[in-house]
């Protein structure tokens, strides 16, 4: 598989449960390569060959009349599979979308399952791991990561995939690791920094104020008292 290719995917449906015969009516995909948007997307509306449920209509606003002349899932399945094959799929609440996609494939008697042709990363599970106890819906994550979702009056598969791509990139922006070469005498040497996948233009820098500095020094004092040494101060002293 191409480990550097990811596809952010979202669907809209006629209702909440594919087990009750509900179908997919819209699919939106956004391609990332090396964590960068390529501008290559896949978007299609689908005739579900059944009525859209009232509750779903309130969410996405896609009417039965609008879908009447659209292709069926069986008509677009091959091009969808080709677009997502061997990618890592980035999906919010993946069990929902993957469940519907697999149900659609089963209804057309295909032996293909999404998990067989692509890896799946669930950003809902990731958000709950990163922010336990906090709201993890797409709107809440847009607010947390300052992604502009002002145009999201109604849900839409392509729009939501585009928003999720921005949220995912912000949520997984990487981290800075100090690489330390520890000598036998306990002195540390900074030999370099590794910065992975971080978009520096999105970073907001707030200088430490006097209270921050005092709290920081108190924390270092406590570490030094408990362990007998403070690695951070050793690094600072050696690098000075």
Order of alpha helices (4+ residues) and beta strands (2+ residues): beta-beta-beta-alpha-alpha-alpha-beta-alpha-alpha-beta-alpha-alpha-alpha-beta-beta-alpha-alpha
